[in-house]
């Protein structure tokens, strides 16, 4: 079993991952409602990935015999001023999640929980990819390319 502090942080993180999943689902809905199906598909996939992250944490807590609850998830906004705003909000969210995983890794190390620390390393590696991807989307939009033309780039990701 892991420490109470790390268990509480991981339980909270389940909520953050589910919230991120909802945010990506809402972003996908924004793109779909604007007939940007390639963009919508990319964000539907991101939504599913975030849900998988929550499940990975749930399984870890079960495997370590750690009691936990599934946190409630708030509503996600489906209206954005622009595609750029939608992607910037996604990047900001990913950066916050990275900071949370760093804090959890620090707690695991300070408590000598090397199993927990190793588990968290996977998420830290994943966050590098997540932030990079959102950064690419933002750069693509800022380049001035037509969003419909940009869908070809998205299909390569």
N, C-alpha and C positions, 0 to 999 in steps of 0.2 A: 504494500500500500504506500502511496505517496503522502507527502505532508499535507496538512489541512490547508496551508496557505497556497500551495501549488494546485491542490484539488479545487479550491475556490476559484483560482484564476482560470483553470482549464474549463470549469463549469461556465464561467462568464464568457470564455472564448467560444464555447458552443453557440451561445447567443449571438456573438459577434459574427460568427461564420454564417449562421442562418440569416442574420440581418443583411450581410453582404450578398447572400444568395437572393434574397428578396430585392435588394437594390439592383442587382444585375438583371433580374427578371423584369423589374420595372423599366430599366434602361432598354432592354430588348423590346418591351412593349412600345416604348417611345419610338424606337427605330422602325418597328413593324408598322406602326400607325402612320409613319411617314413613307411607307413603301420602300424602305431600305432593308430588304430581306437579308442581304449578306451581313449587314451590321447586326441585325436582330439575331441571326443565327450565331454569330460570334458571342453575343452577350447571353443568349440562352445557354450556350456551352459554359460560359463563365459562371452562370448561376448554378448549374449542375455541379461544377467543380467545387464551388464554395460549400454546397450541401455535402459533398463527399468529404471535405475537410472536417465539417462538424461530425460526420459519422466516424471519421478516423479518431477524433478525440473521444467520442463516446466509447468506441471499442477499446481504446487504451485504458480509459477509466474502468471499464468492465474487467479487462484483463488484469488490472492491478487491484481488483477488489475494492475499488474506491466508490463510496456512495455519492450520488450526484442527482441533480434535477436538470430537466431541459428548460432553459429560460424562455420566457415569452418573447415574441418578436413583434416589433412595431411595424406599422404600415410603411410602405415605400412609395415615394412620389413617382408618377409616370410622366409628369410634364416637366420639360426643360426648355430653356430659352433657345438652346442650340445643341448640336451634336458635340461641340467643344465643351460646353458646360457639363453635359452628361459624362463625358470622358474625364474631365477634370475632377468631378466629384468622385468618380471611381478611383482615380489615382490618389486623391486625398484619403479616401477610405483605406486603400491598400497600405499607404504610408502609416496610418494609425495602427493597422493590424500588425505591421512589421514592428513597430515600437512595442506593442503588447507582447509579441513573441520574444523580443529581446529581454523585456522585463521578466518574463517567465523563465527564460534561460538563466538569467542572473540569479533568480530565486533558487532554481534547481541546483546550480553550482554552489551557491552559498550554503545550501542544506546538504551538500554531498550526495544529491540524488542524480547519479550519473545515468541511470536508466531514463529518468525523466528528461535530463539534459539531451541525451541522444535522440529521444523522441522529438524534442523541440527543434533539433537541428534540421530535420526534414522540412519543417514548416519555414524555418528561416531561409533555407535554400529555395523553397517554393516562392517565398515572398520576393526574392530577387527577380524571379521570372515574371511574377504578377505585376510588379511595379514597372519593369522594362516593357511589358506588353502594353500597359496603359499609356506609358510614355511614347511608344511607337504610334499608337492611335492618335494621340494628341498632336504629335509631329506631322502625321499624315494630314490631319484636318487643317492644321496651321499652314501647311504647304500651299493651301488654296486649291487642292485637287477637288474635282467634283465628287461628292460623296458616293454617287452611283459608280463612277469610275474606280473609286477607292475600294469597292467591293472585291475587285480582282485581287488586290493585295491581301484582303482579309481571307480569301479562300486559300491562300498560300500559307497562312499561319497555322 
